[in-house]
């Protein structure tokens, strides 16, 4: 299973051009959904206006080298390792899901566009990356969904309570899970098998929900968060601090009592 390219096997019954067209359609849905979200919420306009406003209160003019340094540190820390979540379970679950999704999507594109022909030979590394990425996404996303969501972890809501904001993580985990099950059943290669086709349909539908639901889900936040992190760190570096007051020199002392309970209230 791990070394089998499921798209190459599928190409025996479905032309690769249909699979490639589906990937292109998903990319267009991301662009359209994100643009609709930007127009509706005016996030980008807010970021630009806020940055322009904060620049007036800057106490230091950053050189090109300093800007590159801040941007590099932001990419390496805030974006690549989600350091704003601190060292803990939430950060680990997010990193696992994030990198799992990246591996899963990249391997999918490579195998569909370059190795989906039944006669092509897929390097063993790509199917392995695809399966490992899907498994990481399922594990990280399920860990977050069942145990680490704020409304479950801190507000005592049941894990099965679903709201619109949950659309992204549920569709993300579902697409990876159904992809794994479809690949496993397909690799079994049993005569008269039909259940692999059922999970292929589930896999397709979950991807349609994931990429087609960008406007209604938190998908677009993946693009906003890096921009917000860059703006925040640049504002701290030039002294504008997003028009917030500076940190107190003598912060209030809470004593050891604050350590009696692990912080989990957001």
C-alpha positions in Angstrom: 0.0 0.0 0.0 2.7 2.5 1.0 4.6 2.2 -2.2 1.6 2.1 -4.5 0.5 5.2 -6.4 -3.3 5.1 -6.1 -3.7 7.6 -8.9 -1.8 5.4 -11.3 -4.0 2.5 -10.5 -7.1 4.7 -10.9 -5.9 5.8 -14.3 -6.8 2.3 -15.5 -10.4 3.3 -15.4 -10.3 7.1 -15.4 -8.3 9.2 -17.8 -5.4 11.2 -16.1 -6.7 14.4 -17.8 -9.8 14.2 -15.5 -7.7 13.9 -12.4 -5.5 16.8 -13.5 -8.6 18.9 -14.3 -10.0 18.2 -10.9 -6.8 19.4 -9.2 -6.8 22.6 -11.3 -10.5 23.1 -10.4 -9.6 22.8 -6.7 -6.9 25.4 -7.1 -9.4 27.8 -8.8 -11.8 27.2 -5.9 -9.2 28.3 -3.5 -8.4 31.5 -5.4 -12.1 32.4 -5.9 -13.1 31.5 -2.3 -10.1 33.5 -0.8 -10.9 36.6 -3.0 -14.6 36.4 -2.0 -13.4 36.2 1.7 -11.1 39.2 1.2 -13.8 41.3 -0.4 -16.4 40.4 2.2 -14.3 40.7 5.4 -11.9 43.4 4.0 -9.0 41.8 5.9 -6.3 42.9 3.4 -7.6 46.5 3.4 -7.5 46.4 7.2 -3.9 45.1 7.3 -2.7 47.8 4.8 -4.5 50.6 6.6 -3.2 49.4 10.0 0.3 49.2 8.7 0.1 52.7 7.2 -1.3 54.0 10.5 1.3 52.3 12.6 4.2 53.6 10.4 3.4 57.1 11.6 4.1 56.2 15.2 7.3 54.2 14.4 10.3 55.2 16.5 12.9 53.6 14.2 13.4 53.3 10.5 14.3 49.7 9.6 17.1 49.1 7.1 16.6 46.5 4.3 18.9 44.1 6.2 16.8 44.5 9.4 13.6 43.9 7.5 15.0 40.8 5.9 16.1 39.6 9.4 12.7 40.1 10.9 11.0 38.4 7.9 13.3 35.5 8.1 12.8 35.0 11.8 9.1 35.2 11.4 9.1 32.6 8.6 11.3 30.3 10.7 9.5 30.7 13.9 5.9 32.0 13.7 5.0 30.4 10.3 7.1 27.3 10.1 6.7 26.1 13.7 3.6 28.1 14.9 5.6 29.4 17.9 2.8 31.7 18.9 1.0 28.6 20.4 3.9 28.0 22.8 5.5 24.7 23.7 2.7 22.3 24.2 0.1 19.9 22.8 -1.7 22.5 20.7 1.5 23.5 18.9 2.5 19.8 18.3 -1.0 19.0 16.9 -1.0 22.0 14.6 2.5 21.3 13.3 1.7 17.7 12.7 -1.5 18.6 10.7 0.2 21.4 8.8 3.2 19.5 7.6 1.1 16.4 7.0 -1.2 18.4 4.8 1.7 20.0 2.9 3.2 16.6 2.2 -0.2 15.1 1.2 -1.0 17.9 -1.2 2.4 18.2 -2.8 2.6 14.4 -3.3 -0.9 14.4 -4.8 0.0 17.1 -7.4 3.3 15.4 -8.3 1.7 11.9 -8.7 -1.3 13.1 -10.6 0.5 15.4 -13.1 3.7 13.3 -13.6 3.0 9.7 -12.7 -0.8 9.1 -13.2 -0.3 7.3 -16.5 -0.7 3.5 -16.1 2.6 2.9 -17.9 4.6 5.4 -15.9 6.8 4.2 -13.0 6.3 6.2 -9.8 9.4 6.7 -7.6 8.7 4.8 -4.3 9.3 8.0 -2.3 6.2 9.9 -3.6 3.5 7.3 -2.5 5.3 7.0 0.9 5.2 10.8 1.3 1.5 10.8 0.3 0.5 8.1 2.8 2.6 9.5 5.6 1.3 13.0 5.0 -2.3 11.8 5.0 -1.7 9.9 8.3 0.0 12.9 9.9 -3.0 15.1 8.9 -5.5 12.6 10.3 -3.6 12.2 13.6 -2.9 15.9 14.1 -6.4 17.0 13.1 -8.2 14.3 15.1 -6.0 15.1 18.2 -7.1 18.8 17.8 -10.7 18.0 17.1 -11.4 15.6 20.0 -9.2 17.0 22.7 -7.7 20.5 22.0 -10.4 22.7 20.6 -11.1 25.7 22.8 -14.9 25.0 23.0 -14.2 21.4 24.1 -11.0 21.8 26.2 -12.0 25.0 28.0 -15.7 25.5 27.6 -16.9 21.9 28.3 -18.8 21.6 25.0 -19.1 18.0 23.7 -16.6 17.0 20.9 -19.5 16.2 18.5 -20.9 19.8 18.6 -20.3 21.2 15.1 -20.4 24.8 14.0 -19.5 26.6 10.8 -16.0 27.3 12.0 -15.3 23.5 12.2 -15.9 23.0 8.4 -12.2 23.4 7.6 -10.7 20.9 10.0 -13.4 18.3 9.5 -13.1 18.5 5.7 -9.3 18.4 5.9 -9.2 15.3 8.2 -12.0 13.6 6.2 -10.2 14.0 2.8 -7.0 12.5 4.2 -8.8 9.7 6.0 -10.9 8.7 3.0 -7.8 8.9 0.8 -6.0 6.5 3.1 -9.0 4.0 3.2 -9.4 4.3 -0.6 -5.7 3.6 -1.2 -5.8 0.6 1.2 -8.9 -1.0 -0.4 -7.6 -0.3 -3.9 -4.2 -1.9 -3.2 -6.0 -5.1 -1.9 -6.9 -5.7 -5.6 -9.6 -8.2 -4.9 -11.9 -9.5 -7.7 -15.4 -7.9 -7.8 -14.4 -5.3 -5.2 -16.7 -2.2 -5.0 -16.0 -0.6 -1.6 -12.9 1.1 -2.9 -15.1 3.1 -5.3 -17.4 4.1 -2.4 -14.4 5.6 -0.5 -13.1 7.2 -3.8 -16.5 9.0 -3.9 -16.1 10.0 -0.3 -12.6 11.2 -1.0 -13.8 13.4 -4.0 -16.7 14.8 -2.0 -14.6 15.7 1.0 -12.1 17.5 -1.3 -15.0 19.4 -2.9 -16.2 20.5 0.5 -12.7 21.4 1.6 -11.7 23.5 -1.4 -15.2 24.6 -2.3 -16.0 25.8 1.2 -13.1 28.3 1.5 -15.5 31.3 1.8 -17.4 29.7 4.7 -14.5 28.0 6.5 -11.2 29.0 8.1 -9.2 27.9 5.0 -8.3 31.5 4.1 -6.8 32.0 7.5 -3.8 30.0 6.3 -3.0 33.0 4.1 -3.9 35.7 6.6 -1.9 34.4 9.6 1.5 34.7 8.0 0.7 38.3 6.9 -0.5 39.2 10.4 2.6 37.7 12.0 4.9 39.6 9.6 3.1 42.9 10.4 3.2 42.3 14.1 7.0 41.5 14.2 7.9 44.4 11.9 5.8 46.7 14.1 7.7 45.6 17.2 11.0 46.1 15.4 10.3 49.6 14.3 8.7 50.6 17.7 5.2 51.3 16.4 3.8 48.2 18.2 0.6 48.4 16.2 -0.3 51.5 18.2 -0.3 49.6 21.5 1.3 50.9 24.7 4.8 49.6 25.5 5.3 46.7 28.0 5.4 47.7 31.7 8.8 47.8 33.3 7.5 46.3 36.5 4.8 43.8 35.7 2.3 42.9 38.3 3.4 40.0 40.5 0.8 37.2 40.9 2.8 34.9 43.2 2.9 31.1 43.1 -0.8 30.8 43.1 -1.0 31.3 39.4 0.9 28.0 38.9 -1.8 25.9 40.7 -3.8 25.4 37.5 -2.5 24.9 33.9 -3.6 27.8 31.8 -6.3 26.7 29.4 -8.7 29.6 29.4 -8.7 31.5 26.1 
